[in-house]
Amino acid sequence: DSRNTTTGLMTKKVFKHLRAKIFAGILVILPLGITFLILKFVFNTLDSILDPLIPDITISLFNHLYYLPGVGIIAFFLLLYLIGLITTNVLGRRLISWGDHLFTTIPVVKNIYTSSKQLTDAFSASRKGSFRQAVFVEFPQEGNYVLGFVTNELTDSGHQKKVTVFIPTAFIPPQGFLLFLPKEKIFPSHLTVEEAIKAIMSVGIVAPQTLSISLSSPKSEKESVENSKGMKYLNPKIEGGP
């Protein structure tokens, strides 16, 4: 009986190990696979549009028929460059703003578009709505720590400096808790925003094995000050007291 029990426990451990590793592999492969399929579709579409035009263009330019492989890839990156060029000038920004307004008025489409835009804005350091830093905070009670993102800083009516921390429960659409905390209650995670999002979306499977900080409540004002030094993305103008 003891031998059967030991064998059963070992089998469970093996299956648990395999399940965890396979799931982690799926989390890595899935976004790569989706990206590959999307890019393949775009490249093939551009190729099918441009391929019939290439013979006429090469004959008119070089008086000779040339076959140019990879036209879709070249056209794709050229298209990305032109879009980036357009969006960095005043007229382009107005066109983008008009497009945003158009998509947000279409039923069903507006939910998908808004959620996707909010998610991409979170990765953009140049946008005011971006995640500035990945941090740990005690939530929902003391002694329990969750991973969140610093999104803003403000001053309350009592002239106390607060930091807004978003605790996500879902990214598409964005859902979660918005906490208003003093800087001393926040622990810098030393993870990049991308690493923190991967850890959350993989339910901790794709996460570092060790943390570079100690997750324990500061026992003194000195420890609180040391914690706050890691908040590198806060605005220096409003750090500290009134």
RAQUI-V869317 format. One record per backbone hydrogen bond with DSSP energy under -1.0 kcal/mol. CO is the residue of the C=O (numbers start at 1). NH is the residue of the N-H. E is the energy in kcal/mol with one decimal. If there is no record, write none. Layout:
co:CO nh:NH e:E
co:CO nh:NH e:E
This chain:
co:1 nh:5 e:-2.6
co:2 nh:6 e:-2.5
co:3 nh:7 e:-2.4
co:4 nh:8 e:-2.5
co:5 nh:9 e:-2.4
co:6 nh:10 e:-2.5
co:7 nh:11 e:-2.4
co:8 nh:12 e:-2.3
co:9 nh:13 e:-2.3
co:10 nh:14 e:-2.5
co:11 nh:15 e:-2.6
co:12 nh:16 e:-2.6
co:13 nh:17 e:-2.7
co:14 nh:18 e:-2.9
co:15 nh:19 e:-2.7
co:16 nh:20 e:-2.3
co:17 nh:21 e:-2.4
co:18 nh:22 e:-2.8
co:19 nh:23 e:-2.3
co:20 nh:24 e:-2.2
co:21 nh:25 e:-2.3
co:22 nh:26 e:-2.4
co:23 nh:27 e:-2.2
co:24 nh:28 e:-1.3
co:25 nh:29 e:-2.8
co:26 nh:30 e:-3.2
co:29 nh:33 e:-3.3
co:30 nh:34 e:-2.7
co:31 nh:35 e:-2.4
co:32 nh:36 e:-2.6
co:33 nh:37 e:-2.5
co:34 nh:38 e:-2.3
co:35 nh:39 e:-2.7
co:36 nh:40 e:-2.7
co:37 nh:41 e:-2.2
co:38 nh:42 e:-2.4
co:39 nh:43 e:-3.1
co:40 nh:44 e:-2.6
co:41 nh:45 e:-2.2
co:42 nh:46 e:-2.6
co:43 nh:47 e:-2.8
co:44 nh:48 e:-2.5
co:45 nh:49 e:-1.5
co:46 nh:50 e:-2.7
co:47 nh:51 e:-3.1
co:50 nh:53 e:-1.3
co:50 nh:54 e:-1.4
co:53 nh:57 e:-2.0
co:54 nh:58 e:-2.9
co:55 nh:59 e:-2.3
co:56 nh:60 e:-2.1
co:57 nh:61 e:-2.0
co:58 nh:62 e:-3.0
co:59 nh:63 e:-1.5
co:70 nh:74 e:-2.1
co:71 nh:75 e:-2.9
co:72 nh:76 e:-2.1
co:73 nh:77 e:-2.2
co:74 nh:78 e:-2.2
co:75 nh:79 e:-2.4
co:76 nh:80 e:-2.3
co:77 nh:81 e:-2.2
co:78 nh:82 e:-2.4
co:79 nh:83 e:-2.4
co:80 nh:84 e:-2.6
co:81 nh:85 e:-2.5
co:82 nh:86 e:-2.4
co:83 nh:87 e:-2.4
co:86 nh:89 e:-1.4
co:89 nh:93 e:-2.4
co:90 nh:94 e:-1.9
co:91 nh:95 e:-2.1
co:92 nh:96 e:-2.6
co:93 nh:97 e:-2.5
co:94 nh:98 e:-2.4
co:95 nh:99 e:-2.5
co:96 nh:100 e:-2.7
co:97 nh:101 e:-2.2
co:98 nh:102 e:-2.2
co:99 nh:103 e:-2.5
co:100 nh:104 e:-2.0
co:102 nh:105 e:-1.2
co:106 nh:110 e:-2.6
co:107 nh:109 e:-2.9
co:108 nh:112 e:-1.5
co:109 nh:113 e:-3.0
co:110 nh:114 e:-2.6
co:111 nh:115 e:-2.0
co:112 nh:116 e:-2.3
co:113 nh:117 e:-2.5
co:114 nh:118 e:-2.4
co:115 nh:119 e:-2.0
co:116 nh:120 e:-2.3
co:117 nh:121 e:-2.6
co:118 nh:122 e:-1.4
co:122 nh:131 e:-2.0
co:124 nh:127 e:-1.3
co:127 nh:130 e:-1.4
co:133 nh:150 e:-2.8
co:134 nh:189 e:-1.8
co:135 nh:148 e:-3.1
co:136 nh:187 e:-3.0
co:137 nh:146 e:-2.5
co:141 nh:144 e:-1.9
co:144 nh:139 e:-2.1
co:146 nh:137 e:-2.0
co:148 nh:135 e:-2.5
co:149 nh:166 e:-2.9
co:150 nh:132 e:-3.2
co:152 nh:164 e:-2.2
co:154 nh:162 e:-3.1
co:156 nh:159 e:-2.0
co:160 nh:156 e:-2.4
co:162 nh:154 e:-2.5
co:163 nh:181 e:-2.5
co:164 nh:151 e:-2.5
co:164 nh:152 e:-1.0
co:165 nh:179 e:-3.0
co:166 nh:149 e:-2.0
co:167 nh:177 e:-2.4
co:170 nh:175 e:-2.4
co:175 nh:169 e:-2.9
co:175 nh:170 e:-1.7
co:177 nh:167 e:-3.5
co:179 nh:165 e:-2.5
co:181 nh:163 e:-3.3
co:182 nh:185 e:-2.0
co:183 nh:186 e:-1.6
co:187 nh:136 e:-3.4
co:192 nh:196 e:-2.3
co:193 nh:197 e:-2.3
co:194 nh:198 e:-2.2
co:195 nh:199 e:-2.2
co:196 nh:200 e:-2.2
co:197 nh:201 e:-2.8
co:198 nh:202 e:-1.7
co:199 nh:204 e:-3.2
co:200 nh:203 e:-1.6
co:202 nh:205 e:-1.9
co:205 nh:207 e:-1.4
co:214 nh:216 e:-1.5
co:220 nh:224 e:-1.7
co:221 nh:225 e:-2.2
co:222 nh:226 e:-2.1
co:223 nh:227 e:-2.3
co:224 nh:228 e:-2.1
co:225 nh:229 e:-1.1
co:227 nh:230 e:-1.5
co:228 nh:231 e:-1.6
co:230 nh:232 e:-2.0
co:231 nh:234 e:-1.1
co:235 nh:238 e:-1.6
